[in-house]
Amino acid sequence: MTVKPPRTPRTDGPVSVPSARTAGPTARSGETAEEAAGEAGDLPPASRGFLAKAAAVTAVLSVAGALLGLVRDQALARLFGAGSDTDAFLVAWTVPEFAATLLIEDGLAFALIPAFSVALARRSQGAPGDPVRALVAGTLPRLSLAFVAVGALFIGIAPQLVAVLAPGLPDPALAVDCTRLTATCVVSFGLAGYCSAALRAHRRYVAPAAIYVAYNVGIITGMFMLGGRWGVRSAAAGVAVGGLLMVVVQLPSLFGQLRKKRGADGAALVEEPRPLDTALLTTVLLFALCRQSQTLVERFLASNLPAGAISHLNYAQKVAQMPMILSVMVCTVTFPVVARALAEGDTERARGRVERDLSLAACIVLLGTAAVVACAPQMIELLFQRGAFTAPDTAATAGVMRVYALGLLGQTMVGALVRSYFSAGRGSWYPVGAMAAGIAVTAWIGALSVGAWGVYGIAAANATGITVTALVLLAGMGPRSVPIGVRGVLRELSRPMRAALVATPVGALAAAQFTDPMTGLAAGGCTVTVVFLLLGRALGAQGIVSALRSVRSATRRLSHGRS
């Protein structure tokens, strides 16, 4: 299944089309202009209906991947508990965590999606040859060699890497074995990230959204098939297999896009391979590296705490980040739309899209934050308290998760805002500086508080640091990025924040009335949702108002369809 733009789309906001577009493909008799453009590889402006459909498909597959991620963490907790063996694997898990951020979710995508958007815009304007194939020829071979070289380097320096990441680890040899297995993901994640960026720029969202489903299936299968013989090393082997599956699920769709014919006028011409802009690639990778460095700071500080501290931080973060993942998914879907609008010179359409995305993403993450804080003990008990994961582990993880959740809005804002800085396809050092400032705050507060507060101090440092980064990025919006109205955005954000502040204690009170975790979670979650939506609508939060309007429209269409 492929989500395709409609043939006769309604434009999302005012569209200014450069005159060069008229040089594109000409429709034959009996053929619409959009059909002629589609055969030549052009993409019509994305309608609201298409974006909603793409977001829905991405949401379903993202939720499936996230749920499988929870199953993966449950299996890890059940099979290996929250002790020194799991801590050793989680140190090795740093490699795929970094690789996912650098090569799939943030870094490489920020460079490749604008590059493919420009190539697609040039193709639609009738540029000679095929700019898309030229971009692939100029980037994929070089990046593949770089992925192999870095992966081999990490395998070779695994002992030194473990010593730097967790100097207080009781069993570094186990962590070294796991790190060598997980280091293979540098190659597989790099290729998977390249495929995802290319497909999203072509507005093909199904295969990229399915990669974490395939990835987690590989890890879960590895743990259950090999856990009895290999112990926690089986999880690391699953990472290697899952990385390969991420590439495999995308190849058919990518080959289908690259095999499309350019058109009769340009088919015989060959364009020179086009490498990526070095400044852009450098800044996006440095930004992603700085952002993921928060994990390094946490693991370093927690390695000297009692056994299980790293595990408690990991489980808390995984569950707490679920709302953030769903909220940033909105910006992931629309990032190619913003990049394409800027490639065509339509700044107004890009600005409107970014402001709507910020409003909706903030409402999603704040609703999730309220639910996480209100129902943290019930969530953790229901998800993890079995096998080697005990009641004290539940209490510790739930407490840390509540502190982590305070930074979820900052995490979402960073994910949404940084796309605006890089969507024009130009390097920018401002986001790197903003992220470095946040990391400095995280390290400073963490170092001061870890002695007195342990894992809670580390989680508080994380939340504070990412919030500082979000504020710095928001303050810099304007000439460096898509020029949104900062004061208007802050006013809009205050509305769902007020709703969340009221919904959280009310939901916690409802959840505490029940001893059964399932019933408590259901009561607390429903209470938070109802209170948040009612207050948000009363306060005029645009993300909530537009979401409710979309639900009403969809319900009306379904009722008409049945009649």
C-alpha positions as CSV (number, residue, x, y, z in Angstrom):
1,M,0.0,0.0,0.0
2,T,1.3,3.5,-0.9
3,V,-0.3,6.8,0.2
4,K,-0.4,8.9,-2.9
5,P,-1.3,12.6,-3.3
6,P,-4.7,13.2,-4.8
7,R,-5.0,13.9,-8.6
8,T,-6.8,17.2,-8.1
9,P,-5.6,18.5,-4.7
10,R,-6.7,21.4,-2.7
11,T,-3.7,23.5,-1.7
12,D,-3.0,23.9,1.9
13,G,-2.8,27.6,2.2
14,P,-1.8,30.1,-0.5
15,V,0.5,28.7,-3.1
16,S,2.9,30.8,-5.2
17,V,4.1,28.7,-8.2
18,P,7.3,29.8,-9.9
19,S,6.9,30.5,-13.6
20,A,9.5,27.8,-14.3
21,R,6.9,25.2,-13.5
22,T,5.3,25.9,-16.8
23,A,8.3,24.4,-18.5
24,G,7.3,21.0,-17.1
25,P,5.6,18.1,-18.9
26,T,2.7,18.8,-21.2
27,A,-0.5,16.8,-20.9
28,R,-1.5,14.7,-23.9
29,S,-5.0,14.7,-25.3
30,G,-7.4,13.2,-22.7
31,E,-4.8,13.4,-19.9
32,T,-4.9,15.7,-16.9
33,A,-2.0,17.9,-16.1
34,E,-1.5,16.1,-12.8
35,E,-1.4,12.7,-14.6
36,A,1.3,14.1,-17.0
37,A,3.2,15.4,-14.0
38,G,2.9,12.1,-12.2
39,E,4.4,10.2,-15.1
40,A,7.3,12.6,-15.2
41,G,7.9,12.3,-11.5
42,D,6.4,15.7,-10.5
43,L,4.4,15.9,-7.3
44,P,1.3,18.2,-7.0
45,P,1.0,20.3,-3.9
46,A,-0.1,18.2,-0.9
47,S,-3.8,18.7,0.1
48,R,-5.0,18.6,3.7
49,G,-6.8,15.3,2.8
50,F,-3.5,13.8,1.6
51,L,-1.6,15.0,4.7
52,A,-4.3,13.6,7.0
53,K,-4.2,10.3,5.2
54,A,-0.4,10.2,5.3
55,A,-0.4,11.1,9.0
56,A,-3.0,8.4,9.8
57,V,-1.0,5.7,8.0
58,T,2.2,6.9,9.6
59,A,0.5,7.0,13.0
60,V,-0.8,3.5,12.8
61,L,2.6,2.1,11.8
62,S,4.4,4.3,14.3
63,V,2.1,3.1,17.1
64,A,2.6,-0.5,16.0
65,G,6.4,0.0,16.1
66,A,6.2,1.8,19.5
67,L,4.0,-1.0,20.9
68,L,6.5,-3.6,19.7
69,G,9.2,-1.5,21.3
70,L,7.3,-1.9,24.6
71,V,7.1,-5.6,24.0
72,R,10.8,-5.6,23.4
73,D,11.5,-3.8,26.6
74,Q,9.0,-6.1,28.5
75,A,10.9,-9.1,27.1
76,L,14.2,-7.6,28.1
77,A,12.9,-6.9,31.6
78,R,11.3,-10.3,31.9
79,L,14.3,-12.3,30.7
80,F,17.1,-10.3,32.2
81,G,15.6,-8.0,34.8
82,A,17.1,-4.7,35.8
83,G,20.5,-5.8,36.9
84,S,24.1,-5.6,35.8
85,D,23.6,-7.7,32.6
86,T,20.9,-5.4,31.4
87,D,23.0,-2.4,32.2
88,A,25.8,-3.9,30.1
89,F,23.4,-4.2,27.1
90,L,22.0,-0.7,27.6
91,V,25.5,0.7,27.4
92,A,25.9,-1.1,24.0
93,W,22.4,0.2,23.1
94,T,23.9,3.6,23.0
95,V,25.2,2.9,19.5
96,P,21.8,2.2,17.9
97,E,20.3,5.1,19.9
98,F,22.9,7.4,18.4
99,A,22.7,5.8,15.0
100,A,18.9,6.2,14.9
101,T,19.1,9.9,15.8
102,L,22.0,10.7,13.4
103,L,21.0,8.5,10.4
104,I,17.2,8.0,10.5
105,E,15.3,10.4,12.7
106,D,17.1,13.7,12.6
107,G,20.6,14.2,11.2
108,L,20.7,12.6,7.8
109,A,17.0,13.2,7.1
110,F,17.5,17.0,7.7
111,A,20.1,17.0,4.9
112,L,18.5,14.5,2.5
113,I,14.8,15.5,2.5
114,P,15.5,19.1,1.4
115,A,18.1,17.9,-1.2
116,F,15.5,15.5,-2.7
117,S,12.9,18.2,-2.5
118,V,15.1,20.5,-4.5
119,A,15.8,17.7,-7.0
120,L,12.1,17.0,-7.4
121,A,11.4,20.7,-7.9
122,R,14.1,21.0,-10.6
123,R,12.7,17.9,-12.3
124,S,9.2,19.4,-12.3
125,Q,10.6,22.6,-13.8
126,G,12.0,20.7,-16.8
127,A,15.7,20.6,-15.8
128,P,17.8,18.5,-18.2
129,G,18.6,14.9,-17.3
130,D,17.1,13.5,-14.0
131,P,18.1,15.6,-10.9
132,V,16.8,12.8,-8.6
133,R,19.0,10.1,-10.1
134,A,21.9,12.5,-10.2
135,L,21.5,13.1,-6.5
136,V,21.4,9.4,-5.7
137,A,24.5,8.8,-7.8
138,G,26.4,11.6,-6.1
139,T,25.5,10.7,-2.5
140,L,24.6,7.0,-1.9
141,P,28.0,5.5,-2.8
142,R,30.0,8.0,-0.7
143,L,27.7,7.7,2.3
144,S,27.7,3.9,2.1
145,L,31.5,3.9,2.3
146,A,31.4,6.2,5.3
147,F,28.8,4.0,7.1
148,V,31.0,0.9,6.6
149,A,34.1,2.8,7.8
150,V,32.5,4.1,11.0
151,G,30.9,0.8,11.8
152,A,34.2,-1.0,11.4
153,L,35.8,1.6,13.6
154,F,33.2,1.1,16.4
155,I,33.7,-2.6,16.3
156,G,37.5,-2.1,16.7
157,I,37.4,0.4,19.5
158,A,34.5,-1.2,21.4
159,P,36.6,-1.7,24.7
160,Q,37.6,1.9,24.7
161,L,34.1,3.0,23.9
162,V,32.6,1.1,26.8
163,A,35.3,2.5,29.2
164,V,34.3,6.1,28.2
165,L,30.5,5.5,28.2
166,A,30.3,3.7,31.5
167,P,33.6,3.7,33.5
168,G,31.9,2.2,36.6
169,L,30.3,-0.8,34.9
170,P,30.8,-4.0,36.9
171,D,31.1,-6.3,33.7
172,P,32.7,-4.3,30.9
173,A,33.5,-7.5,28.9
174,L,29.8,-8.3,28.4
175,A,29.2,-4.7,27.3
176,V,32.1,-4.9,24.8
177,D,30.6,-8.1,23.2
178,C,27.2,-6.4,22.9
179,T,28.7,-3.2,21.5
180,R,30.5,-5.1,18.7
181,L,27.2,-6.7,17.7
182,T,25.2,-3.4,17.8
183,A,27.9,-1.5,15.9
184,T,26.7,-3.2,12.7
185,C,23.7,-1.0,12.8
186,V,25.7,2.0,11.7
187,V,25.7,0.5,8.2
188,S,22.1,-0.8,8.2
189,F,20.6,2.4,9.9
190,G,22.5,4.6,7.5
191,L,21.0,2.8,4.5
192,A,17.6,2.7,6.1
193,G,17.7,6.4,6.8
194,Y,18.7,7.1,3.2
195,C,15.8,5.1,1.9
196,S,13.4,6.8,4.3
197,A,14.4,10.3,3.4
198,A,14.2,9.6,-0.3
199,L,10.7,8.0,0.0
200,R,9.3,10.7,2.2
201,A,10.5,13.4,-0.2
202,H,8.6,11.5,-2.9
203,R,5.6,11.4,-0.4
204,R,5.7,7.7,0.1
205,Y,5.2,7.1,3.8
206,V,4.2,3.5,4.4
207,A,7.6,1.8,4.0
208,P,9.5,4.4,6.1
209,A,6.9,4.2,8.9
210,A,7.2,0.4,9.0
211,I,10.9,0.3,9.7
212,Y,10.6,0.2,13.5
213,V,8.0,-2.6,13.2
214,A,10.6,-4.7,11.4
215,Y,13.4,-3.6,13.7
216,N,11.7,-4.6,16.9
217,V,10.5,-7.9,15.4
218,G,14.2,-8.7,14.8
219,I,15.2,-7.9,18.4
220,I,12.3,-9.7,20.0
221,T,12.9,-12.8,17.9
222,G,16.6,-12.7,18.7
223,M,16.0,-12.6,22.5
224,F,13.5,-15.4,22.6
225,M,15.5,-17.7,20.1
226,L,19.0,-17.1,21.5
227,G,18.4,-15.8,25.0
228,G,18.8,-19.2,26.7
229,R,22.3,-19.7,25.1
230,W,23.6,-16.2,24.6
231,G,22.0,-14.4,27.5
232,V,21.7,-10.6,27.0
233,R,24.0,-10.9,24.0
234,S,20.9,-12.2,22.1
235,A,19.3,-8.7,22.3
236,A,22.4,-7.2,20.7
237,A,22.3,-9.9,17.9
238,G,18.6,-8.9,17.4
239,V,19.7,-5.3,16.9
240,A,21.9,-6.4,14.1
241,V,19.2,-8.5,12.4
242,G,16.5,-5.8,13.0
243,G,18.7,-3.2,11.3
244,L,18.9,-5.3,8.1
245,L,15.1,-5.8,8.1
246,M,14.8,-2.0,8.2
247,V,16.5,-1.7,4.9
248,V,14.7,-4.7,3.3
249,V,11.2,-3.4,3.9
250,Q,12.0,-0.2,2.1
251,L,13.9,-1.4,-1.0
252,P,10.9,-2.4,-3.2
253,S,9.3,1.0,-2.8
254,L,12.5,2.9,-3.4
255,F,13.4,0.9,-6.5
256,G,9.9,1.6,-7.8
257,Q,10.4,5.4,-7.4
258,L,13.9,5.4,-9.0
259,R,12.8,3.3,-11.9
260,K,10.1,5.8,-13.0
261,K,10.8,7.3,-16.4
262,R,11.8,10.9,-16.5
263,G,10.0,11.8,-19.7
264,A,10.8,11.8,-23.3
265,D,12.5,15.2,-23.4
266,G,14.9,14.5,-20.6
267,A,15.4,10.8,-20.8
268,A,18.4,11.0,-23.1
269,L,20.2,13.6,-21.0
270,V,22.4,12.6,-18.1
271,E,23.1,15.1,-15.3
272,E,26.3,15.1,-13.4
273,P,26.1,13.4,-9.9
274,R,25.4,16.0,-7.2
275,P,26.9,15.5,-3.8
276,L,25.3,16.8,-0.6
277,D,26.2,20.3,0.6
278,T,29.1,19.8,3.1
279,A,28.1,22.6,5.4
280,L,24.5,21.3,5.6
281,L,25.6,17.7,6.3
282,T,28.1,18.9,8.9
283,T,25.7,21.0,10.8
284,V,22.8,18.5,10.8
285,L,25.0,15.7,12.0
286,L,26.6,17.9,14.7
287,F,23.1,18.9,15.9
288,A,21.9,15.3,16.0
289,L,25.1,14.3,17.8
290,C,24.7,17.0,20.4
291,R,21.1,16.1,21.0
292,Q,21.8,12.4,21.5
293,S,24.7,13.4,23.8
294,Q,22.0,13.8,26.5
295,T,22.0,10.0,26.7
296,L,25.7,9.9,27.1
297,V,25.6,12.3,30.0
298,E,22.9,10.3,31.7
299,R,24.6,6.9,31.3
300,F,28.0,8.4,32.4
301,L,26.4,9.9,35.6
302,A,24.3,6.8,36.3
303,S,27.2,4.3,35.8
304,N,28.5,5.1,39.3
305,L,25.1,4.6,41.0
306,P,23.8,1.2,42.3
307,A,23.2,-1.6,39.8
308,G,19.9,-1.0,37.9
309,A,20.1,2.7,37.8
310,I,20.7,2.8,34.0
311,S,17.9,0.3,33.5
312,H,15.4,2.4,35.5
313,L,16.4,5.5,33.4
314,N,16.0,3.5,30.2
315,Y,12.6,2.1,30.9
316,A,11.3,5.4,32.2
317,Q,12.5,7.3,29.2
318,K,11.1,4.7,26.7
319,V,7.6,4.9,28.1
320,A,7.7,8.7,28.7
321,Q,8.8,9.4,25.2
322,M,5.7,7.8,23.6
323,P,3.7,11.0,23.5
324,M,6.7,12.9,22.0
325,I,7.1,10.3,19.3
326,L,3.5,10.6,18.3
327,S,3.6,14.4,18.3
328,V,6.8,14.7,16.3
329,M,5.3,12.3,13.8
330,V,3.1,15.2,12.6
331,C,6.2,17.2,11.7
332,T,7.8,14.1,10.1
333,V,5.0,13.8,7.6
334,T,4.9,17.6,6.8
335,F,8.7,18.2,6.7
336,P,8.9,17.3,3.0
337,V,5.9,19.6,2.3
338,V,7.7,22.5,4.0
339,A,11.0,21.7,2.2
340,R,9.2,21.6,-1.1
341,A,7.4,24.9,-0.5
342,L,10.7,26.6,0.3
343,A,12.4,25.0,-2.8
344,E,9.6,26.6,-4.8
345,G,10.0,29.9,-3.1
346,D,6.6,29.8,-1.3
347,T,7.6,31.0,2.2
348,E,4.0,31.9,3.2
349,R,2.8,28.3,2.7
350,A,5.8,27.0,4.7
351,R,5.1,29.4,7.6
352,G,1.5,28.5,7.8
353,R,2.3,24.8,7.8
354,V,4.9,25.1,10.5
355,E,2.7,27.1,12.8
356,R,-0.2,24.6,12.5
357,D,2.2,21.8,13.1
358,L,3.5,23.4,16.3
359,S,0.0,23.9,17.6
360,L,-1.1,20.3,16.9
361,A,2.1,18.7,18.1
362,A,2.0,20.6,21.4
363,C,-1.6,19.5,22.1
364,I,-0.6,15.9,21.4
365,V,2.4,15.9,23.6
366,L,0.8,17.8,26.5
367,L,-2.1,15.4,26.6
368,G,0.4,12.5,26.7
369,T,2.4,14.3,29.4
370,A,-0.6,14.8,31.6
371,A,-1.5,11.0,31.2
372,V,2.1,9.9,32.0
373,V,2.4,12.0,35.1
374,A,-1.0,11.1,36.4
375,C,-0.8,7.3,35.7
376,A,3.0,6.5,35.9
377,P,2.8,3.8,38.6
378,Q,0.0,2.0,36.9
379,M,1.7,2.2,33.5
380,I,5.0,0.7,34.7
381,E,3.3,-2.0,36.8
382,L,1.2,-3.1,33.9
383,L,4.0,-3.0,31.4
384,F,7.0,-4.4,33.3
385,Q,6.3,-5.8,36.7
386,R,6.8,-9.5,36.1
387,G,9.6,-12.0,36.2
388,A,12.9,-10.3,37.3
389,F,11.3,-6.8,37.3
390,T,10.1,-6.3,40.9
391,A,7.8,-3.9,42.8
392,P,10.8,-1.7,43.9
393,D,11.9,-1.5,40.3
394,T,8.3,-0.3,39.4
395,A,8.3,2.4,42.0
396,A,11.8,3.7,41.0
397,T,11.0,3.7,37.3
398,A,7.6,5.4,37.8
399,G,9.2,8.2,39.8
400,V,11.9,8.8,37.3
401,M,9.3,8.7,34.5
402,R,7.3,11.5,36.1
403,V,10.4,13.7,36.2
404,Y,11.3,12.9,32.6
405,A,7.8,13.8,31.4
406,L,8.4,17.5,32.4
407,G,10.7,17.8,29.4
408,L,8.4,16.2,26.8
409,L,7.1,19.6,25.5
410,G,10.7,20.7,25.1
411,Q,11.5,17.5,23.2
412,T,8.6,18.0,20.8
413,M,9.4,21.7,20.3
414,V,13.0,20.9,19.5
415,G,12.0,18.2,17.0
416,A,9.5,20.5,15.3
417,L,11.6,23.7,15.3
418,V,14.8,22.3,14.1
419,R,13.1,21.1,10.9
420,S,12.4,24.7,10.1
421,Y,16.0,25.6,10.4
422,F,17.2,22.9,7.9
423,S,14.1,22.7,5.6
424,A,15.6,25.2,3.1
425,G,18.6,22.8,2.5
426,R,21.2,25.2,3.9
427,G,23.6,24.7,6.8
428,S,22.9,26.6,10.0
429,W,25.1,26.7,13.1
430,Y,22.4,28.2,15.3
431,P,20.6,24.9,16.1
432,V,24.0,23.3,16.9
433,G,24.7,26.2,19.4
434,A,21.2,25.9,20.9
435,M,21.6,22.1,21.4
436,A,25.1,22.6,22.9
437,A,23.7,25.1,25.4
438,G,21.1,22.5,26.4
439,I,23.7,19.8,26.8
440,A,25.8,22.1,29.0
441,V,22.8,22.8,31.2
442,T,22.0,19.0,31.4
443,A,25.6,18.1,32.4
444,W,25.9,20.9,34.9
445,I,22.6,20.2,36.7
446,G,23.1,16.5,36.5
447,A,26.6,16.7,38.1
448,L,25.3,18.9,40.9
449,S,22.2,16.8,41.7
450,V,23.2,13.2,41.1
451,G,24.9,12.9,44.5
452,A,21.8,14.0,46.4
453,W,19.0,12.9,44.2
454,G,20.4,10.0,42.1
455,V,18.4,9.1,39.0
456,Y,15.8,11.8,39.8
457,G,18.5,14.4,39.5
458,I,19.6,13.0,36.2
459,A,16.0,13.0,34.8
460,A,15.5,16.6,36.0
461,A,18.7,17.7,34.3
462,N,17.5,16.1,31.1
463,A,14.1,17.9,31.2
464,T,15.7,21.3,32.0
465,G,18.4,21.0,29.3
466,I,16.0,20.2,26.5
467,T,13.6,22.9,27.6
468,V,16.5,25.5,27.4
469,T,17.3,24.3,23.9
470,A,13.6,24.6,22.8
471,L,13.5,28.2,24.1
472,V,16.7,29.2,22.4
473,L,15.5,27.7,19.1
474,L,12.2,29.5,19.4
475,A,13.9,32.8,20.1
476,G,16.0,32.4,17.0
477,M,13.1,31.8,14.6
478,G,13.0,34.4,11.8
479,P,15.7,35.1,9.2
480,R,17.6,31.9,10.1
481,S,14.6,29.6,9.5
482,V,10.9,29.7,8.5
483,P,9.7,33.2,9.8
484,I,6.9,32.2,12.2
485,G,5.3,34.6,14.6
486,V,7.0,33.7,17.9
487,R,4.6,35.7,20.2
488,G,1.6,34.1,18.6
489,V,3.1,30.7,19.0
490,L,3.8,31.3,22.7
491,R,0.2,32.5,23.2
492,E,-1.1,29.4,21.5
493,L,1.1,27.1,23.5
494,S,-0.1,28.5,26.8
495,R,-3.7,27.3,26.1
496,P,-3.0,23.5,26.1
497,M,-0.4,24.0,28.9
498,R,-3.1,25.3,31.2
499,A,-5.4,22.5,30.2
500,A,-2.7,19.9,31.0
501,L,-2.0,21.5,34.4
502,V,-5.6,21.0,35.4
503,A,-6.0,17.6,33.8
504,T,-2.9,16.0,35.5
505,P,-4.0,16.1,39.2
506,V,-7.6,15.3,38.4
507,G,-6.4,12.2,36.4
508,A,-4.0,11.2,39.2
509,L,-6.8,11.3,41.7
510,A,-9.0,9.1,39.5
511,A,-6.2,6.6,38.9
512,A,-5.5,6.3,42.6
513,Q,-9.0,5.1,43.4
514,F,-8.3,1.7,42.1
515,T,-5.8,-1.0,43.2
516,D,-5.8,-2.9,39.9
517,P,-3.3,-1.2,37.5
518,M,-5.4,-1.8,34.4
519,T,-8.6,-0.2,35.9
520,G,-6.6,2.6,37.4
521,L,-4.9,3.4,34.1
522,A,-8.2,3.3,32.3
523,A,-9.8,5.6,34.8
524,G,-6.9,8.0,35.0
525,G,-6.3,8.1,31.2
526,C,-10.0,8.7,30.4
527,T,-10.3,11.4,33.0
528,V,-7.1,13.2,31.7
529,T,-8.4,13.0,28.1
530,V,-11.9,14.4,28.9
531,V,-10.7,17.2,31.1
532,F,-7.9,18.2,28.7
533,L,-10.1,18.3,25.6
534,L,-12.9,20.2,27.3
535,L,-10.6,22.8,28.8
536,G,-8.5,23.1,25.7
537,R,-11.6,23.6,23.6
538,A,-12.9,26.2,26.0
539,L,-9.6,28.0,26.0
540,G,-9.5,28.0,22.2
541,A,-6.4,25.8,21.7
542,Q,-6.2,25.6,17.9
543,G,-4.7,22.1,17.8
544,I,-7.6,20.7,19.8
545,V,-10.2,22.7,17.9
546,S,-8.9,21.6,14.5
547,A,-8.5,18.0,15.7
548,L,-12.1,17.9,17.0
549,R,-13.3,19.5,13.7
550,S,-11.5,16.8,11.7
551,V,-13.1,14.0,13.8
552,R,-16.6,15.5,13.3
553,S,-16.0,15.7,9.5
554,A,-14.8,12.1,9.4
555,T,-17.8,10.9,11.4
556,R,-20.1,12.9,9.1
557,R,-18.6,11.3,6.0
558,L,-18.9,7.8,7.5
559,S,-22.5,8.4,8.4
560,H,-23.3,9.6,4.8
561,G,-21.4,6.6,3.4
562,R,-23.6,4.2,5.4
563,S,-26.8,5.9,4.2
